[in-house]
Every structure is written in C-alpha cells, then in structure tokens.
Amino acid sequence: MESVNVAIIYYSATGTIHALAQAAAEGAEKAGAQVRLRKVAGTEAKDSADVVEAATDDVAWADAVLFGTPTRFGNPAAKLKAFIDGLGVLWQPGQLADKVYSAFTSSATPHGGQESTILALGNVFYHWGGIIVPPGYTDPIQFQLGNPYGTSETASGNPPGDLVLDGARYQARRVTETAAVLKAGRAAIGGDTPDPAPAP
C-alpha cells in the first residue's frame, strides 16, 4: 500500500476526545500510515499534557486529516474552530484541496448535536475542496455504533468503551486506505496532488 501521512488533530476538555484520537492514531498506524497526533492550543484534558500542539505545518504535511472535537451546542468547540480558522494561509494557495478529511466527536447527552457537529466540519471541508471520507455503514461495527458520519461517543465521565474505540480505529483505517488509493492513483497517472488555482 502507498505510504501516506495522516494528521489527527483534536481538542479535548475531559479526555474523551483524547482517547478517541489515540485510538484513531492506532488505527491509522496499523493501516501503514505515518501519523502525527496533535492537540490544538488550549486543550485542557490532563491526558493530553504530553501531546505536541498542532501547527499549520501538520496539515500541510498530511495526505489525510481527522479532526476531533466535543460538540458545543451542535457545533465544533471554539478552540478547534480557531485552529481551523487559522488555516487560511494554506487555503489561499490551494494547499488544503484534494486531501482526505474526516471527523469524530462526543457530547454529554445521547445525540446531543453529534451529527450536526460532524456535518458542520463537513462545511469547512467543502470550502477547502477536500475529499470527505466518513465511516458510513461499511463495516459491521458501524451498525452497532449507529453514526455513519463519524465516530461519536456520549461522554459519561468514564473512559470510552472498547466498541467506540474500535470504531475510531476503523474510521482512521478507512481514511488511511482511501488516501493511499488516491495517492497511488495520482502516481500512476504521472502526477502528485493536483495544483489547484489559488484563491483570488
């Protein structure tokens, strides 16, 4: 399989998203990716203390990016959104286009805006010209988890269970495998990632 670079960039307040991000990193690595696990500035989860802070370069380096965030009134947390809003320096010259993107989330109550949070991140990926790869119902585990948009967890104060962690691993594996196919296809036709037109 074509070697790909996968960045997993997240904000975590209580540790739930941190745990999902770690599981996603495991899934991507097992699928053969080079992985950068990164937290955004202001991440409060104590488990994230040793995780490197995300930088614009991590997104530029990546063939695929998974973003993780708790839901805030049905939307991504402000601290993740602030990082995303700072990526204009890559967007303007077209350097965010043609990468693979995916997202995962958690909320304090069942549903609680989980789907709308992932869909809100999808709006960002559309603007970037990204290739969105959700888990869908493409594996038996997805029929148990029930969210085709991305891995989601109802945070109960306890660590995420094995099922949802396996879901995050599967989502990252699917993202990695799709990015590898795209990269191999581009190489086969004699080119790397297309050079899109810069923003006006």
PALO-699593 format. One record per residue: residue in three letters; x, z, y of N, C-alpha, C in turn; residue number from 0. Coordinates in steps of 0.1 Angstrom, whole numbers, plus 5000, padded with zeros to 4 digits. Layout:
SITE  code  n_east  n_up  n_north  ca_east  ca_up  ca_north  c_east  c_up  c_north  pos
SITE   ala       X     Z        Y        X      Z         Y       X     Z        Y  NUM
...
//
This chain:
SITE  code  n_east  n_up  n_north  ca_east  ca_up  ca_north  c_east  c_up  c_north  pos
SITE   met    5008  5000     4988     5000   5000      5000    5009  5000     5012    0
SITE   glu    5004  4993     5023     5011   4992      5035    5012  5006     5041    1
SITE   ser    5024  5010     5046     5026   5023      5052    5020  5024     5066    2
SITE   val    5012  5034     5068     5005   5035      5081    5008  5048     5088    3
SITE   asn    5006  5049     5101     5008   5061      5109    4994  5066     5112    4
SITE   val    4991  5079     5109     4978   5085      5112    4980  5097     5120    5
SITE   ala    4974  5098     5132     4974   5110      5140    4960  5117     5138    6
SITE   ile    4961  5130     5137     4949   5138      5136    4950  5148     5148    7
SITE   ile    4941  5146     5157     4942   5153      5170    4929  5161     5172    8
SITE   tyr    4930  5174     5175     4918   5182      5174    4919  5193     5185    9
SITE   tyr    4907  5199     5187     4905   5211      5195    4898  5221     5186   10
SITE   ser    4903  5233     5185     4896   5243      5176    4895  5256     5184   11
SITE   ala    4884  5262     5184     4882   5275      5191    4883  5287     5181   12
SITE   thr    4877  5285     5169     4876   5297      5160    4884  5294     5147   13
SITE   gly    4889  5282     5145     4897   5279      5133    4890  5270     5123   14
SITE   thr    4877  5267     5125     4870   5258      5116    4876  5244     5117   15
SITE   ile    4877  5239     5129     4882   5225      5131    4896  5224     5127   16
SITE   his    4904  5235     5129     4918   5235      5125    4919  5233     5110   17
SITE   ala    4910  5240     5102     4910   5239      5088    4906  5225     5083   18
SITE   leu    4896  5219     5090     4892   5206      5086    4904  5196     5090   19
SITE   ala    4910  5198     5101     4922   5189      5105    4933  5190     5095   20
SITE   gln    4936  5202     5090     4946   5204      5080    4943  5196     5067   21
SITE   ala    4930  5197     5063     4925   5190      5051    4926  5175     5053   22
SITE   ala    4923  5171     5065     4924   5156      5068    4938  5152     5067   23
SITE   ala    4947  5160     5072     4961   5156      5071    4966  5155     5057   24
SITE   glu    4961  5164     5048     4964   5164      5034    4959  5151     5028   25
SITE   gly    4947  5147     5031     4941   5135      5026    4948  5123     5030   26
SITE   ala    4952  5122     5042     4960   5110      5047    4974  5109     5041   27
SITE   glu    4980  5121     5040     4994   5121      5034    4993  5117     5019   28
SITE   lys    4983  5122     5012     4981   5118      4998    4979  5103     4996   29
SITE   ala    4972  5097     5006     4970   5083      5006    4982  5075     5010   30
SITE   gly    4993  5081     5014     5005   5074      5017    5009  5073     5032   31
SITE   ala    5001  5080     5040     5003   5078      5055    5015  5087     5060   32
SITE   gln    5021  5083     5071     5029   5092      5079    5019  5099     5088   33
SITE   val    5019  5112     5089     5009   5119      5096    5015  5128     5107   34
SITE   arg    5008  5128     5118     5011   5137      5129    4998  5146     5131   35
SITE   leu    4999  5159     5128     4988   5168      5131    4990  5174     5144   36
SITE   arg    4981  5173     5153     4983   5177      5167    4970  5184     5173   37
SITE   lys    4973  5194     5181     4962   5201      5188    4962  5197     5203   38
SITE   val    4951  5197     5209     4951   5195      5223    4954  5207     5231   39
SITE   ala    4958  5206     5244     4961   5217      5252    4948  5227     5253   40
SITE   gly    4951  5240     5252     4940   5249      5254    4934  5253     5241   41
SITE   thr    4939  5248     5229     4933   5252      5216    4935  5267     5214   42
SITE   glu    4924  5274     5211     4925   5289      5211    4927  5294     5196   43
SITE   ala    4924  5286     5186     4924   5291      5173    4938  5297     5169   44
SITE   lys    4939  5309     5165     4952   5315      5162    4959  5308     5151   45
SITE   asp    4952  5302     5141     4959   5294      5131    4966  5282     5136   46
SITE   ser    4963  5278     5148     4969   5266      5154    4982  5269     5161   47
SITE   ala    4986  5281     5162     4998   5285      5170    5010  5277     5168   48
SITE   asp    5013  5273     5156     5025   5266      5153    5023  5250     5153   49
SITE   val    5011  5246     5156     5008   5231      5156    5013  5225     5170   50
SITE   val    5020  5214     5169     5025   5207      5181    5013  5202     5190   51
SITE   glu    5015  5203     5203     5005   5199      5212    5005  5184     5213   52
SITE   ala    4993  5178     5213     4991   5163      5213    4996  5158     5226   53
SITE   ala    5002  5146     5225     5007   5138      5237    5002  5124     5236   54
SITE   thr    5002  5117     5247     4998   5103      5247    5006  5095     5237   55
SITE   asp    5018  5098     5235     5027   5090      5225    5022  5091     5211   56
SITE   asp    5015  5102     5208     5010   5103      5194    4999  5093     5191   57
SITE   val    4991  5090     5201     4981   5079      5200    4987  5066     5200   58
SITE   ala    4997  5063     5208     5004   5050      5209    5011  5048     5195   59
SITE   trp    5016  5058     5189     5023   5057      5176    5014  5053     5165   60
SITE   ala    5002  5058     5165     4993   5057      5154    4987  5044     5152   61
SITE   asp    4985  5041     5139     4976   5029      5135    4962  5034     5134   62
SITE   ala    4960  5047     5131     4947   5053      5130    4947  5067     5136   63
SITE   val    4935  5071     5142     4934   5084      5148    4921  5090     5143   64
SITE   leu    4922  5103     5138     4910   5111      5136    4909  5122     5146   65
SITE   phe    4898  5123     5153     4896   5133      5163    4887  5144     5158   66
SITE   gly    4890  5157     5160     4882   5168      5155    4878  5177     5167   67
SITE   thr    4865  5181     5167     4861   5189      5178    4849  5197     5174   68
SITE   pro    4847  5210     5179     4834   5216      5177    4824  5210     5186   69
SITE   thr    4812  5211     5183     4801   5205      5191    4798  5215     5203   70
SITE   arg    4796  5209     5215     4792   5217      5226    4780  5210     5232   71
SITE   phe    4768  5216     5229     4756   5210      5234    4754  5196     5230   72
SITE   gly    4758  5193     5218     4757   5179      5213    4767  5169     5217   73
SITE   asn    4778  5175     5223     4789   5166      5228    4802  5172     5224   74
SITE   pro    4813  5164     5225     4826   5169      5222    4830  5180     5232   75
SITE   ala    4839  5189     5227     4844   5200      5236    4851  5194     5247   76
SITE   ala    4851  5201     5259     4857   5196      5271    4872  5194     5270   77
SITE   lys    4878  5203     5262     4893   5202      5261    4897  5190     5253   78
SITE   leu    4890  5186     5243     4893   5173      5236    4890  5162     5245   79
SITE   lys    4878  5163     5252     4875   5152      5261    4885  5150     5272   80
SITE   ala    4891  5161     5277     4901   5160      5288    4913  5152     5282   81
SITE   phe    4917  5155     5270     4928   5147      5264    4924  5132     5263   82
SITE   ile    4912  5129     5258     4908   5116      5257    4908  5109     5271   83
SITE   asp    4903  5116     5281     4902   5110      5294    4916  5107     5300   84
SITE   gly    4926  5114     5295     4939   5111      5299    4946  5099     5293   85
SITE   leu    4939  5093     5284     4945   5081      5277    4943  5068     5284   86
SITE   gly    4939  5069     5296     4937   5056      5304    4950  5049     5305   87
SITE   val    4961  5056     5305     4975   5049      5306    4977  5040     5294   88
SITE   leu    4971  5043     5283     4971   5034      5271    4960  5024     5271   89
SITE   trp    4948  5028     5276     4937   5019      5276    4939  5007     5285   90
SITE   gln    4944  5010     5297     4946   4999      5307    4954  4987     5302   91
SITE   pro    4965  4989     5295     4972   4977      5290    4967  4973     5276   92
SITE   gly    4956  4978     5272     4950   4974      5259    4956  4980     5247   93
SITE   gln    4963  4991     5248     4971   4997      5237    4962  5006     5228   94
SITE   leu    4950  5008     5231     4941   5016      5223    4932  5007     5214   95
SITE   ala    4932  4994     5216     4924   4984      5209    4930  4982     5195   96
SITE   asp    4921  4979     5186     4924   4974      5172    4931  4985     5164   97
SITE   lys    4930  4998     5168     4933   5009      5159    4921  5014     5152   98
SITE   val    4923  5021     5141     4911   5027      5134    4909  5041     5139   99
SITE   tyr    4896  5044     5141     4892   5057      5146    4881  5063     5138  100
SITE   ser    4881  5076     5137     4871   5084      5130    4870  5098     5136  101
SITE   ala    4860  5106     5133     4858   5119      5139    4851  5128     5130  102
SITE   phe    4854  5141     5132     4848   5152      5124    4845  5164     5134  103
SITE   thr    4835  5172     5130     4830   5182      5139    4825  5195     5132  104
SITE   ser    4821  5205     5140     4814   5217      5134    4805  5222     5145  105
SITE   ser    4795  5230     5141     4787   5237      5150    4783  5250     5145  106
SITE   ala    4777  5259     5153     4774   5272      5149    4761  5273     5141  107
SITE   thr    4753  5263     5142     4740   5262      5135    4738  5250     5127  108
SITE   pro    4730  5249     5117     4728   5237      5109    4724  5225     5119  109
SITE   his    4731  5214     5116     4730   5202      5125    4736  5206     5139  110
SITE   gly    4728  5213     5147     4734   5218      5160    4741  5208     5168  111
SITE   gly    4738  5195     5167     4744   5185      5175    4756  5178     5168  112
SITE   gln    4758  5181     5155     4769   5175      5148    4769  5160     5149  113
SITE   glu    4758  5154     5145     4758   5139      5145    4760  5133     5159  114
SITE   ser    4753  5139     5169     4754   5134      5183    4768  5135     5188  115
SITE   thr    4775  5146     5184     4789   5147      5189    4798  5136     5183  116
SITE   ile    4796  5133     5170     4804   5122      5165    4800  5109     5171  117
SITE   leu    4787  5107     5173     4783   5094      5180    4788  5093     5194  118
SITE   ala    4789  5105     5201     4794   5104      5215    4809  5100     5215  119
SITE   leu    4817  5104     5205     4830   5100      5204    4831  5085     5200  120
SITE   gly    4821  5080     5193     4820   5066      5190    4819  5058     5202  121
SITE   asn    4811  5063     5212     4810   5055      5225    4824  5053     5231  122
SITE   val    4833  5063     5230     4846   5061      5235    4854  5050     5228  123
SITE   phe    4852  5051     5214     4859   5041      5206    4855  5027     5209  124
SITE   tyr    4842  5025     5212     4837   5012      5216    4844  5007     5228  125
SITE   his    4845  5015     5238     4852   5011      5250    4866  5007     5248  126
SITE   trp    4872  5014     5239     4886   5011      5236    4888  4998     5228  127
SITE   gly    4878  4993     5222     4879   4982      5213    4884  4986     5199  128
SITE   gly    4881  4999     5195     4886   5004      5183    4877  5000     5171  129
SITE   ile    4883  5002     5159     4876   4999      5147    4872  5013     5141  130
SITE   ile    4859  5015     5141     4853   5028      5137    4851  5028     5121  131
SITE   val    4857  5038     5115     4856   5039      5100    4850  5053     5097  132
SITE   pro    4837  5054     5095     4831   5066      5090    4832  5068     5075  133
SITE   pro    4829  5080     5070     4829   5081      5056    4817  5074     5049  134
SITE   gly    4806  5073     5057     4794   5067      5051    4790  5074     5038  135
SITE   tyr    4782  5067     5030     4779   5072      5017    4787  5063     5007  136
SITE   thr    4800  5064     5007     4809   5056      4999    4815  5064     4988  137
SITE   asp    4812  5076     4987     4818   5085      4976    4807  5095     4972  138
SITE   pro    4807  5099     4960     4797   5109      4956    4797  5122     4964  139
SITE   ile    4809  5126     4970     4809   5138      4978    4801  5137     4990  140
SITE   gln    4799  5125     4995     4791   5123      5007    4776  5126     5005  141
SITE   phe    4772  5124     4993     4758   5127      4990    4755  5142     4990  142
SITE   gln    4766  5149     4988     4765   5164      4988    4766  5169     5002  143
SITE   leu    4775  5163     5010     4777   5167      5024    4766  5162     5033  144
SITE   gly    4761  5150     5032     4750   5145      5039    4751  5139     5052  145
SITE   asn    4764  5138     5058     4766   5133      5071    4774  5120     5070  146
SITE   pro    4768  5108     5071     4776   5096      5069    4785  5093     5081  147
SITE   tyr    4783  5100     5093     4791   5097      5105    4805  5103     5104  148
SITE   gly    4806  5114     5098     4819   5121      5098    4817  5135     5092  149
SITE   thr    4828  5141     5087     4827   5154      5081    4822  5164     5091  150
SITE   ser    4813  5172     5087     4808   5182      5097    4805  5195     5089  151
SITE   glu    4807  5206     5096     4806   5220      5090    4797  5229     5099  152
SITE   thr    4789  5237     5093     4782   5247      5100    4791  5260     5100  153
SITE   ala    4797  5264     5111     4806   5275      5111    4799  5288     5110  154
SITE   ser    4802  5296     5100     4795   5308      5097    4804  5320     5099  155
SITE   gly    4816  5318     5104     4825   5329      5106    4835  5330     5094  156
SITE   asn    4832  5323     5083     4840   5322      5072    4848  5309     5071  157
SITE   pro    4859  5308     5064     4866   5295      5064    4857  5285     5057  158
SITE   pro    4859  5272     5061     4851   5261      5054    4854  5262     5039  159
SITE   gly    4843  5258     5031     4844   5258      5017    4851  5246     5012  160
SITE   asp    4853  5246     4999     4861   5235      4992    4854  5222     4994  161
SITE   leu    4841  5222     4993     4833   5209      4994    4836  5202     5007  162
SITE   val    4834  5209     5018     4836   5203      5031    4851  5199     5034  163
SITE   leu    4860  5207     5028     4874   5204      5030    4877  5191     5022  164
SITE   asp    4871  5190     5010     4873   5178      5002    4867  5166     5010  165
SITE   gly    4856  5168     5017     4850   5157      5025    4860  5153     5036  166
SITE   ala    4867  5162     5042     4876   5158      5053    4888  5151     5047  167
SITE   arg    4892  5155     5035     4903   5148      5028    4899  5133     5025  168
SITE   tyr    4886  5132     5020     4881   5119      5016    4880  5110     5029  169
SITE   gln    4875  5115     5039     4874   5108      5052    4887  5102     5056  170
SITE   ala    4897  5111     5056     4911   5107      5061    4917  5097     5051  171
SITE   arg    4914  5098     5038     4919   5089      5029    4913  5075     5031  172
SITE   arg    4900  5075     5034     4893   5062      5037    4898  5056     5049  173
SITE   val    4901  5064     5060     4906   5059      5072    4920  5053     5069  174
SITE   thr    4928  5060     5062     4942   5055      5059    4942  5042     5051  175
SITE   glu    4934  5042     5041     4933   5030      5033    4928  5018     5041  176
SITE   thr    4918  5020     5050     4913   5009      5058    4924  5004     5068  177
SITE   ala    4931  5013     5074     4942   5010      5083    4953  5002     5076  178
SITE   ala    4956  5006     5063     4966   4999      5056    4962  4985     5053  179
SITE   val    4949  4983     5049     4944   4969      5046    4945  4961     5059  180
SITE   leu    4941  4966     5070     4942   4959      5083    4957  4955     5086  181
SITE   lys    4966  4965     5085     4980   4963      5088    4986  4952     5079  182
SITE   ala    4982  4953     5066     4987   4943      5056    4982  4929     5059  183
SITE   gly    4969  4928     5063     4963   4916      5067    4969  4909     5079  184
SITE   arg    4972  4917     5089     4979   4912      5101    4993  4907     5097  185
SITE   ala    5000  4914     5089     5013   4910      5085    5012  4897     5077  186
SITE   ala    5002  4895     5069     5001   4883      5060    4998  4871     5068  187
SITE   ile    4992  4872     5080     4989   4861      5088    5000  4859     5099  188
SITE   gly    5010  4867     5098     5022   4865      5106    5022  4871     5120  189
SITE   gly    5014  4882     5121     5014   4889      5134    5012  4904     5132  190
SITE   asp    5016  4912     5142     5013   4926      5142    5000  4928     5149  191
SITE   thr    4997  4940     5154     4985   4943      5161    4983  4933     5172  192
SITE   pro    4972  4927     5174     4970   4917      5185    4973  4923     5198  193
SITE   asp    4977  4915     5207     4980   4920      5221    4968  4917     5230  194
SITE   pro    4959  4926     5231     4947   4924      5239    4950  4922     5254  195
SITE   ala    4940  4916     5261     4942   4914      5275    4941  4928     5282  196
SITE   pro    4950  4930     5292     4949   4943      5299    4936  4944     5307  197
SITE   ala    4933  4956     5310     4921   4958      5319    4924  4954     5333  198
SITE   pro    4914  4949     5340     4916   4944      5354    4920  4956     5363  199
//
